[in-house]
Amino acid sequence: MSSWKIVKLVEIVDVISEKIDVQSLNPSKYISTENMLPNKCGIEISSSLPNVTKVNKFCNSDTLFSNIRTYFKKVWQAEFSGGASPDVLIFRTKDKNILDPDYLYYLLSDDNFIEYSNLTSKGAKMPRGDKSAMMLFEVNLPNLDKQQEISAYLKSVDNKIQLNTQTNQTLEQIAQAIFKSWFVDFDPVKAKVDALANGGSQADAERTAMQVISGKTDAELTQMQQTQPDAYKTLEKTTALFPSEMVESELGSVPKGWVYCKVGDVIEVVDYVANGSFASLKANVTLLDEPNYAIYVRTTDFNAGFSKSLKYVDKKSYDFLKKSSLNGNEVIISNVGDVGTVFRPPKWLNMPMTLGSNAIALKADAISHYLYFYFNSNFGQWQINGITSGSAQMKFNKTGFRNLKFLVPDKDVLTIFESRLDAIYNKITENTKENKLLSENRDLLLPKLLSGELEV
């Protein structure tokens, strides 16, 4: 500890304001608070570039810190050079021989700094961090070797979290691709239709559809039949479930036998007020800031990655809210304010859950994956937009949603789809649980390592 010294950030860190032309960037090189992920979970590709000529320039290894509602913990160490919006602060070490860039990232990721930035923020509706106050934050700085030793340990944890996150993103993309192929583009059905239209036999049509479903060539299917006969038979049975004909419906061409049904005829739709009047809810439900019996699941919590300021209810309140209790397989859709946000309950938190206000929950365990992707699809979002109205605040009601018509595929096809996605989402849940544990342990150790209280 004798080699450690107390310094202010302003002594060892610069906040970068150098500019870069927006026209030299593409969306993958642009960072704003919108495409930074909460809870130090990295970034996603921006949907667009800003309509300005210049933005602040960041370089590889700089630390980027979202300066709006800093309690969301949107902190990222740059892995490339690019441009950032004004609401993202760019921190850079003045001298790499005094402050290691990796160590700077962990200083700014520490809950002590994030809490300080939150307490010194300005503005009520949308609090922004005070850059001047941040630069006066004091840290306990060890020598460079110790910094690198601590950073290497913490980075090994972060690398595992990042690997799990990337795996989950890949699994999500696989699930999305299956849904789109089967239920949006109708690829297996259209493959059969085209094969028959070109003079092929029904056997030819089935074989062509098998290629579409499996992503294998005809030669690869022959090899699969010889080396993996059970898997081949399963694929054969799955393919046979898809019809060989498209028919016209009230909402366009669909596979024969698949029908449009009203949501309310097939799915149970519930919300918070299904439990009683506003007066009875006020009298029987108490929201708590500290962990208690059950999580009160809100859209705002989903947007923050379920990482900050969760609300809870006690057992008595939970029992009163039994009509909107959640088992984790529901599909939740925001119907007030942030209308159309579709998400799943955070069952990886391993706690009882109940639905919060300003959202509806679709209870249909047998087709929950299908519903999640359907109402996240362009067509599903278009349908939701069609029943949304309001001037001061956009919203839709349960009755309007229940009257929406959605495509219901063949029951056996849905069963196969749900089974495939169960396997995918079980793995996603395992990875998310592991990330939660790794993050909690990292955040517990981080201040102790940065203060010298704990050795690596």
Secondary structure, DSSP 8 states (H G I E B T S, - for coil): -TT-EEEEHHHHEEE---EEEGGG--GGGEE-TTSB-TTT--B---SS--SSSEEEEE-TT-EEEE-BSGGG--EEE-SS-EEE-TTEEEEEES-TTTS-HHHHHHHHHSHHHHHHHHHT-B-SSS-B--HHHHHT-EEEE--HHHHHHHHHHHHHHHHHHHHHHHHHHHHHHHHHHHHIIIIIS-HHHHHHHHHHHTT--HHHHHHHHHHHHHT--HHHHHHHHHH-HHHHHHHHHHHHTS-S-EEEETTEEEETT-EEEEHHHH-EEEEGGGGS-HHHHHHH---BSS--SEEEE-HHHHHTTT-SS-EEE-HHHHHHTGGGEE-S--EEEE-BSSTT-EE---GGG-S-EEE-SSEEEEE-GGGHHHHHHHHHSHHHHHHHHHT-B-SSS-B--HHHHHT-EEEE--HHHHHHHHHHHHHHHHHHHHHHHHHHHHHHHHHHHHHHHHHTSS--
